[in-house]
Amino acid sequence: MRKKLIMLLGALLFLGACSNQANLESESSAAAPPENREEARVLVAYFTWGENVGELDESSIDVDATTSASLALPGNVGKMAQEIGGQIEADQFSIQTVEPYSSDYDDCLDRASEEKGEDARPALTAQVEDIDQYDVVFLGYPDWWATAPMALFTFIEENDLSDKEVILFSSHGTSGLGSSVQDIQEQLPESARLNENVLGVAREDSDQSEAAVTEWLEALGF
């Protein structure tokens, strides 16, 4: 009799464990992004230097935009954002600061260095009207001092990315992506899902970014 009771108790514990596991799997599935990318609502938010300058000094425009940062619109990051938005028919949002950056790249980087050192959050001119409507948010940025511009972190703090899939793309120089991916990950809400497939395009390859974007989007399932 005692043996039967022990066996019955064991069976009940096993069934309870299976039920708990099923509940965990159900919750995990509910939090996952849409399996069908065509059903996902997508926003492409990006920061690009060319759309964040004040009075333009024509003499400061780089003569060789393929090997360095350039003010020639849409700029390297802006071009990538347009290609992504166009290929998957996503909404686009340009991250712009209240205080414009200098059109001289050296002066721009000097300010960027100061902002990084202060962990500043430059004020933005606008916010996304309804961030809650999006399932997937692409974030684009140039590499400034081996990380993203501080304005991108302002955007992350002002727009709730909880429960969203976040996908990164960047235009960079010799330092590559630097620590930008890790820095962004640390600022995202815990429930945000940062996709490991990050697109980084070197400035000298900006003319070929369309092909890189197409291949990358296909790998992402778009």
Secondary structure per residue as TSV (DSSP state, phi and psi in degrees):
chain	resnum	aa	ss	phi	psi
A	1	M	-	360.0	-45.3
A	2	R	H	-61.8	-39.0
A	3	K	H	-63.4	-38.9
A	4	K	H	-66.5	-38.5
A	5	L	H	-64.2	-41.2
A	6	I	H	-63.1	-42.1
A	7	M	H	-65.4	-39.9
A	8	L	H	-65.2	-42.8
A	9	L	H	-61.7	-40.8
A	10	G	H	-63.3	-39.9
A	11	A	H	-64.9	-40.5
A	12	L	H	-65.1	-40.9
A	13	L	H	-63.7	-39.2
A	14	F	H	-64.7	-44.2
A	15	L	H	-64.9	-36.8
A	16	G	H	-65.0	-40.7
A	17	A	H	-64.4	-40.7
A	18	C	H	-63.9	-40.1
A	19	S	H	-63.4	-43.2
A	20	N	H	-62.8	-42.1
A	21	Q	H	-63.2	-40.1
A	22	A	H	-62.8	-39.7
A	23	N	H	-64.4	-40.6
A	24	L	H	-63.2	-43.1
A	25	E	H	-65.0	-36.3
A	26	S	H	-66.0	-42.2
A	27	E	H	-66.0	-40.5
A	28	S	H	-63.4	-41.3
A	29	S	H	-65.5	-36.5
A	30	A	H	-67.6	-28.0
A	31	A	H	-88.0	-7.4
A	32	A	S	-75.4	154.2
A	33	P	-	-69.9	161.8
A	34	P	-	-56.1	131.8
A	35	E	S	-66.8	-35.6
A	36	N	S	-90.9	107.7
A	37	R	G	-59.8	-27.3
A	38	E	G	-66.8	-20.6
A	39	E	G	-89.9	-12.0
A	40	A	S	-75.4	140.8
A	41	R	-	-93.2	122.9
A	42	V	E	-120.9	138.4
A	43	L	E	-121.3	135.5
A	44	V	E	-109.5	104.9
A	45	A	E	-106.1	135.5
A	46	Y	E	-149.3	152.2
A	47	F	-	-115.8	127.0
A	48	T	-	-135.4	141.5
A	49	W	G	-57.7	-45.3
A	50	G	G	-58.1	-26.7
A	51	E	G	-97.4	10.9
A	52	N	S	-129.3	29.6
A	53	V	B	-109.2	156.7
A	54	G	S	-88.1	-124.9
A	55	E	S	-66.7	126.1
A	56	L	-	-82.1	125.7
A	57	D	-	-94.8	104.5
A	58	E	G	-55.6	-32.1
A	59	S	G	-71.4	-15.2
A	60	S	G	-89.0	-7.5
A	61	I	S	-70.0	130.7
A	62	D	-	-64.9	138.0
A	63	V	S	-79.6	-22.1
A	64	D	-	-120.9	86.2
A	65	A	T	-72.0	-12.5
A	66	T	T	-82.5	-17.0
A	67	T	T	-115.6	-2.0
A	68	S	S	-149.1	172.1
A	69	A	-	-64.9	145.0
A	70	S	-	-137.6	147.1
A	71	L	-	-83.4	-10.2
A	72	A	S	-61.4	112.1
A	73	L	T	-67.8	146.1
A	74	P	T	-84.0	3.7
A	75	G	H	80.0	167.0
A	76	N	H	-62.9	-48.8
A	77	V	H	-70.6	-41.0
A	78	G	H	-60.5	-38.0
A	79	K	H	-64.8	-44.1
A	80	M	H	-62.2	-41.6
A	81	A	H	-62.5	-42.0
A	82	Q	H	-63.9	-39.6
A	83	E	H	-66.9	-41.9
A	84	I	H	-64.6	-50.4
A	85	G	H	-60.9	-38.7
A	86	G	H	-70.0	-40.3
A	87	Q	H	-71.7	-34.0
A	88	I	H	-112.1	7.5
A	89	E	T	54.6	51.9
A	90	A	-	-100.7	156.1
A	91	D	E	-70.5	151.9
A	92	Q	E	-125.8	145.1
A	93	F	E	-138.7	121.2
A	94	S	E	-89.7	120.4
A	95	I	-	-80.2	116.2
A	96	Q	-	-129.5	141.7
A	97	T	B	-93.5	150.1
A	98	V	S	-62.9	-44.0
A	99	E	S	-93.2	110.9
A	100	P	-	-64.2	157.8
A	101	Y	B	-92.2	160.3
A	102	S	-	-67.6	147.9
A	103	S	S	-80.4	-7.2
A	104	D	S	-87.7	121.6
A	105	Y	H	-63.1	-38.0
A	106	D	H	-64.0	-43.0
A	107	D	H	-66.0	-37.7
A	108	C	H	-61.2	-44.6
A	109	L	H	-69.6	-31.1
A	110	D	H	-61.7	-45.3
A	111	R	H	-66.2	-39.7
A	112	A	H	-61.4	-37.7
A	113	S	H	-64.8	-42.4
A	114	E	H	-63.6	-43.3
A	115	E	H	-64.5	-38.7
A	116	K	H	-64.6	-44.9
A	117	G	H	-61.4	-32.9
A	118	E	H	-91.0	-3.2
A	119	D	T	50.9	46.4
A	120	A	-	-72.9	161.3
A	121	R	-	-128.3	85.2
A	122	P	-	-56.1	137.4
A	123	A	-	-67.2	142.6
A	124	L	B	-104.8	153.1
A	125	T	S	-75.7	-23.1
A	126	A	-	-157.2	163.2
A	127	Q	-	-121.8	161.5
A	128	V	-	-64.7	134.6
A	129	E	T	-63.3	-42.5
A	130	D	T	-146.6	84.2
A	131	I	G	-66.5	-26.3
A	132	D	G	-63.2	-22.2
A	133	Q	G	-75.3	-11.9
A	134	Y	-	-99.0	140.7
A	135	D	S	-92.9	-34.6
A	136	V	E	-127.1	133.6
A	137	V	E	-125.0	116.4
A	138	F	E	-83.7	135.7
A	139	L	E	-120.4	121.7
A	140	G	E	-116.2	146.6
A	141	Y	E	-163.7	156.0
A	142	P	E	-86.8	156.3
A	143	D	-	-80.1	114.1
A	144	W	B	-118.7	115.3
A	145	W	T	54.4	46.8
A	146	A	T	63.9	22.1
A	147	T	B	-153.5	-173.5
A	148	A	-	-85.4	155.3
A	149	P	-	-56.5	144.2
A	150	M	H	-60.2	-25.2
A	151	A	H	-62.5	-28.3
A	152	L	H	-66.3	-35.8
A	153	F	H	-72.3	-31.2
A	154	T	H	-60.2	-45.4
A	155	F	H	-59.2	-44.9
A	156	I	H	-62.4	-40.3
A	157	E	H	-73.2	-29.6
A	158	E	H	-91.3	-10.9
A	159	N	S	-125.9	116.1
A	160	D	-	-69.7	111.8
A	161	L	-	-101.4	17.9
A	162	S	T	-57.2	138.3
A	163	D	T	63.8	17.6
A	164	K	-	-109.1	153.8
A	165	E	E	-86.6	129.8
A	166	V	E	-114.2	128.7
A	167	I	E	-125.1	129.9
A	168	L	E	-105.0	144.2
A	169	F	E	-141.8	148.3
A	170	S	E	-150.7	149.6
A	171	S	E	-106.4	132.2
A	172	H	E	-142.4	165.3
A	173	G	-	-101.0	-139.2
A	174	T	T	-71.2	-20.7
A	175	S	T	-84.2	0.2
A	176	G	T	63.3	-141.8
A	177	L	T	-81.4	-10.3
A	178	G	T	55.6	-135.7
A	179	S	T	-101.4	13.7
A	180	S	H	-59.2	-42.3
A	181	V	H	-62.8	-47.1
A	182	Q	H	-64.0	-41.8
A	183	D	H	-62.2	-42.0
A	184	I	H	-67.2	-43.0
A	185	Q	H	-55.6	-40.8
A	186	E	H	-67.3	-23.3
A	187	Q	H	-94.4	-13.2
A	188	L	S	-76.3	151.3
A	189	P	-	-60.2	153.2
A	190	E	T	-60.0	-32.4
A	191	S	T	-82.9	-8.1
A	192	A	-	-72.2	145.3
A	193	R	E	-111.9	107.1
A	194	L	E	-85.3	117.6
A	195	N	-	-69.4	133.4
A	196	E	S	-73.6	-16.4
A	197	N	-	-85.7	93.5
A	198	V	-	-102.1	133.9
A	199	L	E	-95.6	119.2
A	200	G	E	-120.0	124.2
A	201	V	E	-118.3	122.3
A	202	A	E	-66.4	145.3
A	203	R	G	-57.0	-36.4
A	204	E	G	-68.9	-13.9
A	205	D	G	-104.7	12.7
A	206	S	G	-61.2	-29.6
A	207	D	G	-66.8	-22.8
A	208	Q	G	-103.0	15.7
A	209	S	H	-66.6	-27.2
A	210	E	H	-59.7	-45.7
A	211	A	H	-64.8	-39.6
A	212	A	H	-64.6	-40.6
A	213	V	H	-64.3	-44.1
A	214	T	H	-59.8	-48.1
A	215	E	H	-63.2	-40.6
A	216	W	H	-65.6	-45.1
A	217	L	H	-62.8	-37.8
A	218	E	H	-63.7	-40.3
A	219	A	H	-65.8	-29.4
A	220	L	H	-80.0	-12.0
A	221	G	T	96.5	13.7
A	222	F	-	-93.6	360.0
